[in-house]
Amino acid sequence: MSKTPREGERFPELSFLTEEGRRVSTGDLLGQTTVLYFYPKDQTPGCTREACAFRDRMEDYGRAGIKVYGVSLDPPESHRRFRERNRLNFPLLTDEEGRAARELGILSEKGYARRVTFLLDAGGTVIRVYPEVSPETHADEVLAAASSAGPSAG
């Protein structure tokens, strides 16, 4: 059974699909502080609230030099519709067949990613793991933690 990476551990090398169907790895996403937030499903109420909360704070994330990526098992076309409908201003990645969620120990019995967020420093080390989040306040919570991590975070 896979285990969820803890604070201070290196985040594993995983692969995702972009909305354009291009394959990217976690290594491709690094180089600055990065938020990878996993969520269950596009267009559901909680996931929409969480995505919109990140959207509304993206200017602050940008000023802090932090990249944000949403990740679910939904296919790229679903992500495109979700981004367009909610005017999301950050990328969504597809976790094909739940491989990453399984590797991270966050795949639910129902076959979707649990709502878990990983805050990574520029080198790919886990700064913080959020195993339980409130969709409404999570973006603020992560931004505060990333900002307080200071320059060593990326």
Salt bridges, closest charged atoms under 4 A:
GLU9 OE2 - LYS3 NZ 3.16
GLU19 OE2 - ARG83 NE 2.82
ASP42 OD2 - HIS79 ND1 2.95
GLU50 OE1 - ARG115 NH1 2.64
ASP56 OD1 - ARG55 NE 2.79
GLU59 OE2 - ARG63 NH1 2.96
ASP60 OD2 - ARG57 NE 2.73
ASP60 OD1 - ARG63 NH2 2.32
ASP74 OD1 - LYS41 NZ 3.01
GLU77 OE1 - ARG80 NH2 2.53
GLU77 OE2 - ARG81 NH1 3.61
GLU96 OE1 - ARG23 NH2 2.66
GLU96 OE1 - ARG99 NH1 3.68
GLU97 OE1 - ARG99 NH2 3.17
GLU136 OE2 - ARG49 NE 2.45
ASP140 OD1 - ARG57 NH1 2.30
GLU141 OE1 - HIS138 ND1 3.58
